Amino acid sequence: MKKNFNKKGSIKRRKIKNKTNFKIRNMLLLLLAIMAVNAIFFNNNSYSKVEVSYKTELISSGDTLWSIARRESQNNKYYQDKDLREIVYNLKQVNNLQTSDLSVGQKIKIPKI
């Protein structure tokens, strides 16, 4: 086994024999360190899985997306603490609605937890 210390007790300096290998090794170590930092600090995965299901509601006379959103914000945990405008937008997305117009007898899906 080689000794890494000189006669004075200080560490011997090693001479780089192959600069290309040295550069490649250092770049790989730097890349590995960057990947490790990203994995630790920028991991945005959620480990709690919430199962979303849908209920179907039949539209009655006088129903609007706004009135449905108001009712769901009070009774549906899926929409808990959300703004009514956000709920209306979500209902339009879920049901592929281009406008907020609803027809009597129309069925719409409403997410629930």
Legacy VTK file of the C-alpha trace (Angstrom):
# vtk DataFile Version 3.0
C-alpha trace
ASCII
DATASET POLYDATA
POINTS 113 float
0.000 0.000 0.000
1.351 3.424 -0.953
1.823 6.011 1.713
-0.016 9.268 1.076
2.233 11.266 3.384
5.734 12.624 2.833
8.519 12.642 5.413
7.279 15.893 6.979
3.855 14.376 7.647
1.949 16.418 5.087
-0.119 14.879 2.326
1.669 14.092 -0.898
0.428 15.875 -3.985
-0.534 13.586 -6.795
0.138 14.557 -10.362
-2.713 14.268 -12.842
-1.615 11.706 -15.389
-4.488 11.904 -17.862
-6.217 15.291 -18.023
-9.067 14.034 -20.227
-10.048 11.296 -17.763
-9.740 13.791 -14.910
-12.086 16.246 -16.641
-14.617 13.552 -17.551
-14.630 12.167 -13.999
-15.118 15.633 -12.502
-17.917 16.476 -14.941
-19.691 13.205 -14.096
-19.342 13.912 -10.375
-20.721 17.423 -10.885
-23.633 16.086 -12.931
-24.363 13.463 -10.273
-24.315 16.142 -7.551
-26.710 18.355 -9.543
-29.076 15.428 -10.090
-29.003 14.582 -6.383
-29.805 18.180 -5.400
-32.683 18.270 -7.904
-34.066 14.986 -6.621
-33.963 16.188 -3.022
-35.165 19.782 -3.312
-37.319 19.863 -6.422
-39.306 16.675 -5.997
-42.938 17.789 -6.271
-44.544 14.369 -6.206
-47.551 14.037 -4.011
-47.615 10.807 -2.070
-51.230 11.103 -0.997
-53.566 9.841 -3.655
-57.102 11.166 -3.585
-59.599 9.118 -5.515
-61.928 11.420 -7.449
-65.284 10.099 -8.559
-68.188 11.848 -10.259
-71.844 12.249 -9.512
-74.350 13.052 -12.244
-76.849 15.855 -11.751
-79.928 16.487 -13.827
-80.428 20.184 -14.590
-83.745 21.633 -13.407
-85.425 24.886 -14.258
-83.502 27.808 -12.721
-80.210 25.912 -12.304
-77.092 27.788 -13.361
-73.434 26.845 -13.112
-73.112 29.612 -10.532
-75.894 28.194 -8.318
-74.490 24.675 -8.650
-71.008 25.976 -7.807
-72.351 27.770 -4.709
-74.119 24.621 -3.514
-71.101 22.393 -4.204
-68.702 24.775 -2.431
-70.736 24.251 0.758
-71.486 20.523 0.444
-68.651 18.968 -1.576
-65.172 18.359 -0.078
-63.677 18.402 -3.570
-64.500 22.102 -3.846
-63.752 23.002 -0.229
-62.045 26.418 0.142
-62.234 27.188 -3.595
-63.494 30.352 -5.201
-66.866 30.090 -6.981
-65.312 31.283 -10.253
-62.788 28.451 -10.054
-65.579 25.932 -9.430
-67.607 27.225 -12.399
-64.494 27.006 -14.604
-63.822 23.450 -13.396
-67.419 22.357 -14.016
-67.183 23.732 -17.562
-63.945 21.815 -18.149
-65.203 18.533 -16.704
-68.352 18.699 -18.836
-66.715 20.095 -21.997
-68.969 23.147 -21.963
-68.051 26.060 -24.213
-70.498 28.427 -22.505
-72.224 28.597 -19.133
-75.616 27.899 -20.687
-77.462 24.882 -19.278
-80.633 23.243 -20.570
-83.406 21.670 -18.510
-82.906 17.897 -18.566
-79.184 18.169 -19.329
-76.907 15.941 -17.262
-73.627 17.250 -15.889
-70.845 15.477 -14.022
-69.679 16.898 -10.710
-66.381 15.743 -9.156
-66.491 14.506 -5.569
-64.144 12.900 -3.070
LINES 1 114
113 0 1 2 3 4 5 6 7 8 9 10 11 12 13 14 15 16 17 18 19 20 21 22 23 24 25 26 27 28 29 30 31 32 33 34 35 36 37 38 39 40 41 42 43 44 45 46 47 48 49 50 51 52 53 54 55 56 57 58 59 60 61 62 63 64 65 66 67 68 69 70 71 72 73 74 75 76 77 78 79 80 81 82 83 84 85 86 87 88 89 90 91 92 93 94 95 96 97 98 99 100 101 102 103 104 105 106 107 108 109 110 111 112
